[in-house]
Amino acid sequence: MGSHSPPTPKIGMDNSLPLTHTSLLSAHALIKPHIHRTPLLTNTTLNSMSSVPQSYPPHPSSSSPPSSLSPLSSPNLSLFLKSEPLQRTGSFKIRGAFHALSRLLSLPPESPTYRALKKNGVITHSSGNHAQALALAAREMGVKATIVMPKISVPGKIEATRGYGARVVFSGSTAAEREAVVEMLMEEAERGGEGEGEGKGGGIREEGGDKGGEGLGMVLVPPYDANDIVLGQGTMGLEMQGQLLELVGSNPGLSRHRDRGGRFDAVIAPVGGGGMLAGVATAFAGTGTRVFGAEPSFEGADDCRRGLEQGRRVESVSSLTVADGVRTPVGEIPWSVISDPEKVKGVFAVSEEEILRAMRVVWERMKIVVEPTAALGVAVVLFCEEFRRLVEREGGEEGWDVGVVLSGGNVDLDAVGDLLARGKGKKGGEVSDKEVERAEGKIGLDGERRAENVAG
């Protein structure tokens, strides 16, 4: 920003809540009218599959070398799957978006952030799920939304974001390119302009939008690195606790614990930027439930696991993992929670093949549309010997009740056939390889194969 302008208002500057259980309760009460209480589902077949030894895949996860895995484990597991693909916009991200906007709109009307919000609206950068969530939340709350999306974003997520009424601006796929475009658009909003469609970040394209107000910027709503986002995502943890009590209360046989059913032994959630994992960990803090993260091992996408091992946050990720929602490093605020061993017990990494096999299992056995990122937790339960041996060792004959977050279902239909075929170890179908890679978000609009710190 130039020295002549005041700092552009950003979320969290005026009324950020602390990351506590009390704040989570307040967040849940605030967003309840806007979200679905998605079901916590059980599946006998998945329980059986996860409780028998699994054969080695050709490319085992980096955390489970075959030489250390003899004999194979057979833990006793009962799974409870939080089904956020059935959430509005098809993912958990709507929780954080509605909470952030609701908090911003509760600011005093004379505050700079509120004035900027009402005049020029919100801005963010996202490859898809946060983009869609913020676009819908903004539309329903009468606020303009500008979304910077990397050109490598999945086509279906781009179209959905436009469909919710947001102004879409494309950027390059690196962190520097996206930040340059966001900075440029915020400066233009302060000047009262809107941009010409080509600019920093290797060229951008814009869709829709109105003229801004002189001297006021846009309000940046980050995909994950803000307290109000973390608290919004954490509301699913509160729901899971209540839903488990309801399920086991009506059918005690669903739990592996006849004497103390109604409390998870563990919960597993995908981790990219870490907003959801940090929120879920906050929800379960002090309950006795162990919280774990799940991420891909492909091309260094397991930054959270490596960061915990090294004792410091990894600040950059450059991976074209099929789990496009987690191609980003953990943010500073989520890291403050995730790096606390009292709140998050560890993170497990799984291979691309294991992710796709798990995705296929959920489609086939649960009849739920999940994207690859959403299958990370199921992949850990089915294939990660490190986790399975932990359950076998600590759960014994009785075993564990495990909550698994299915984070979203925004998969591009052009890629479905190929993804499910690969989940069975086969080649895809009629669509060309290039079309499939575009649908999977591995090739950008300009044909470039590059992704760095891409937030979901």
N, C-alpha and C positions, 0 to 999 in steps of 0.2 A: 504494500500500500504506500501511496505517496505521503510525504510528511505533511501535506496540506490538509489531509482528510483525517477525521477521527477513526479509531478502530472500528471495523465492521462488527456489528453485534453478532455474537455466537451463542448457541445454546449453552446453558450452564453458567453464564456470567451473572445472571440475576437471581435465580431461585433454585439452584441445584439441590436435590435432596441427598442425604447421606445414604450409603449402601447398608441399610439395616432392615431387619424383619418388619419393623413398624413402617418404614418407607414402602416396602413391598405391599403391605396391606393397603396403604393409601393409594398406591399405584393401581392395584387391582380394582379397588372401588371406583377409581376415576375412569378406567377404560372398559369396565364391564358392559356398558351400553353399546359399545362399538365392536366388540369381538365375539367370537364363538367360544363356548366352553367345549373345546374339542374332546372327543372321547378318549378314555384310557382303555385300550383293547387288549384282550388276551387271545392266544392262539395255541391250541393243543399241539398242532404239528410243529410249530416253531419251538415249543418247550421240548418236545421229543428230539428234534434235530440238534438242539443246543446241548442236550444232556447225554449225547453219545460221542465217541471218538470221531474226529474229522480227519479225512485223509489229507496229506500234504498237497498244497497247490504247487504248480511248477515254479511260481515266484513267491515264496513265503514272505511275510512282512519282515522288515529289518529287525523288529524286536523279538522275533521268534526263529532263530537259526535252527535248521533241522537237527544239527549235531547234538543239541541240548534237549531234544524233545522225544525221548524214548523211555517208557512207552507213552502213547498219546493219552491226553487227559479225558475224563468223562465226568464233568461236574454235574450236580443236580440243580437245575435252574427252572424257575418260573418267571416268565417275562410279562411285563406290562408296558404296552407301547402307546406313548402319547402321540396322537395322530394329528399333527399340525398341517399335513397336506389338506386337511378338511377345514383349515382356518381360512378366513377371508384373505384374498389375494394368493392363497395357496401356500402360505408359509407363516412361521412364527413372527416374522419381522413386523407385522401389523401391530403387535403389542407395543413395541418400543416406539413406533411412529406415532400412534395415537397418544401414548403417554407424553412424549416430548411435546407434541403440538398442544395438547390440553394444558400442560404446565406453562407453555409460552403464552397461551391465550389468557391465562389467569394473572399475568403481570399487570401492574398499574398501566392504564392507557397512556399516561404521559412518559413512560419509560422509553428510552431509545430502541430497545429490542422490540417492544410491542409495536411502536410506530413503524419500524422497518418491516416487521412481520406483516402488518396490515397493508402497507404500501407496496412492497416488492415481493413479499412472500419468503419461502424457504428455498434453500439450495443444498444439494448433496451430490456425492459421487458414489456410484454403485453399479455392479454388473447386472443387477436384476431384481432380487427379492426385496431389498431395502428400497430400491427405486420404486417398485410397484406399491409397496406399503405406504411410503411417504406421499406418493401421488394420490392414492385413494384417500388417505387421511386428510390431506390438504384440500382436496375437492369437497369432502363432506363437511369440513370446518370452515369453508369459505376463504381459503388462503391459496395464493398462487404457488406453484411448485416448478422449479427448474432442476432438472436431473442431468448431471454429466455422466455419460455412460461410455466406457471404453468400447472401441470398435470391435473388440473380440467378444462382446456380450452375446449371449444366445439370442437368436432372432425372436423367438417367442416372448422372451422377457422384455425386449425392446418394444414390441408391438403392444404388449399389455400395459407397459408404462405409459405409452402414448394414449392408449385407450382410456386410461384413468384421468386423462386431461392434462398431464404434465407437459411442459416444454422440455424436449429432449435435445441435448447438445452432445455430440460425439467428441471423444478425445482419443489420444493414443493410449496404449495399454500399460505404460509405465507410470509409476507414482509421480515422477516429475512432470510428465505431460498432463496428467489429470489435475494436479495441483495448479499448474499454470493456467489451465482453462477455468478452473473454479475462481482463481484470483482475478483473472481478466473479467469474468462475468460479474463478480462482486464490485470491482472497480467501475464497470460500466453502469451498474445499478446506482452507485453513488452519484455518478455524473448525469444520470437520467437517460442513458442510452441503452442499447440492447445488443450491439454487435452486428457484424456484417456476414457471419457465416463462415469466415475463414480467419484463422488467427493462430495463436500460440498452440503448442502441444501437437505440432505436426498436421494442423488443419482440423477444423471442426465444422459441423453442420448443425443448424438450429431448426426447431420446430415450434411454431406458435409463439405466444407470449405477448405481453403488453409493455408499454413504456414504463420505466421506473420513476422514482421521485428523486429530485435533486437533493444530494446530501445524505440520503439514507441508503444503506446497503441492503443485502439480503441476509437472512438468518441461516447460518450453516447448521444443519442437523446431521452430525456424523453417523455413519452406519453402525458404529459400535462403541466408539471411544467417548462416551458421555454417561454420567450417572443416570440420567433420566431414561436413556436407552436401555442400559443394563437392568434397571428396575422394571421397565416394561416387559422385557424378555423374561425376567425372573418370575413373573406372575404365573407362568406355566408350572413352575415348581410348586407354588401354593395349590394350584388346581390338582396336580398329581397326588399330593398328600391327601387331600379330601376325597378324591376319587378312589384311591386305594382303600381307604376306610369304608367307603360305600360298597365297593365290590366285595371285599372280604367279609364285611358285615352281612351281606345277603347270601354269599356263597363262600364259607370258610375254606372249602377245599381248593380254592384258587391259590391260596398261599401255601408255602412249604412249611410254615410255622403254625401249628395248631394252637399253641399257647400264646403267641404274641403276634398274630397276623395283623396287618395294618400299618406296618412300617417297612419301607424298602431297606434291604441290606445295602444296595448300591443303585446309583442312577448314572447312566452314560449319556452324554450329549456331544454332538459334533462341536469342533472348535476351529474357527478361522480367526476372525478378529476378537473373539472371546466374549462378546456381549452376552450371548445366551448362556454359556458355561458359567460365567461369573454371576449372572443373575440366578441361575438354578442353584449354584453353590451357596449363594446368600440365603436362598429360600430354605435350604436343608441344613444350614449351619446350626450346630448344637443339637441335632435330632438323633445322632448316631448313624445316619445314613452316609455311606461313603460316596463321594461324587468323583466321577472320572470323565476325562475328555477322550474324544476319538478323532483322529485325523489321518490323511493319506501319508504314505511314506514316499510317494513318487516325486522325484526331482526336488527333494528338500522341503516338501510341503508340511512335514512334521516339525515345524519350527517350535511349536509349544512344547512338545516332548523334549526336543533338544535343548530348548531354553531352560527347562526345569533341571535337566541333567547338568547344564553348565552353570546354573545359578544366575543367569541374566537373560533378559528378553532379547530374542532374535528380532532384528529390526527390518529385515527385508526377505521377501519370498519371491522367487521367480519359478513358477511351476505351471505346467499345462495339465495338471491332474484332471481326471474326468469329473472329480468333485469340484465343480467350478465355483461353488459357494464359499469355499475355504481357501482360495488362492491369495491369502493375505496374512501378514503377521498379526500376532496378538497386540491389541492396543495397550497403551500405558495404564488406563484405568482398569480394564479387565485384568491385566497382569497383576495389579495390586491385590486382587482377590485370588486369582488362579495360582499365584506363586506362594500362597499361604497353605502349608500342608495340612492345617487343621480344616481347611475348606475344600480343597481339591487334593485328592490322594494320589493322582497320577494321570498320565495321558498315554494312550496306546495308539500305535500306528498300524495301518493295514495296507495291503497292496491294491493296485488297480483291479486286478482280477477278483480279489476278495470283495471289493466294493460292488462290482458288477454282479457277482454271484449272489451277494446278499440282497441287492436290489431286485434281482429276478425272483428270489425266494419270496420277498414281500409281495411282489405283484402276483405271483402264482398262488400263494397260500393265504394271503390276507385280502387280496383283491383291492389293494390300495395303490394308487399311483404315487410313487415316490421318485424323486430325482436322486442321482448318485450320492450327493452330499447327505441326504436323509438316511441313506443306508449304512453310514459309517458305524453307528452304534451296533446295528445288527451284525455287521461284519466282524466287529470285535468279539461279540458274544459267540458267534459261530466258529470263527477261524483263528483268533488270536490266542495262542497257547499260553502266553504270559498271563493274560487275564483269566483264562479258563483254569489254569493251575492255581491261581490265587483263590478262586472260588472253591476248587476241590480241596485245597489245603485248609482254608479258614471256615468253609461252610460244612465240610464233612458230609456225612450221609444225609443230613437234613437239607443242606444246600442253601441257596440264596433266592430271595425275591428281588428281581432286578427291573428297574424302570429304564426304558430306552426311549429317547426322544427321536421321533421321525420328524425332521425339521421342516420339510416342505415337499411339494410335488410339482414344481414348475419345470418340467422336462419338455424339451422341444419335441413335438410329435414326429418330425422328420428324422429324429435320432433314435426313437424308441426301438424300432426293429433291430437296428444295429446294436444298441446297448444291451438289449435282452438276449440277442444271439451271442454276443461276446460273454454274457453272464453264464452261458452254457458251453463256452469254449469253442464257438462256431463263428464263421464269417457272417457279416451282415447280408442284407437283401439287395433290393433293386436300386436303391439310391446310391449315387456315386460316392466314392471315398471323400472327395472334396466337399460335397454337400453335407455328408454326415459330420465331418470335422467342423464345418461352419455351424451346424445345428448343435454340436456339443460345445461350442464356444472355444474351439482350438485354433480357428482361423478367423481373422478379423474381416471387416467389410472391405478392407484394402488388400486382403490376401496374406497379411503378415501373421506369422506364428510367434506371438510374443505376449507374455503376461507377467506383470510384476506388481505385487501388493494389490491385487484386484479384490476389492471388498464385494461380498455378495449382497 
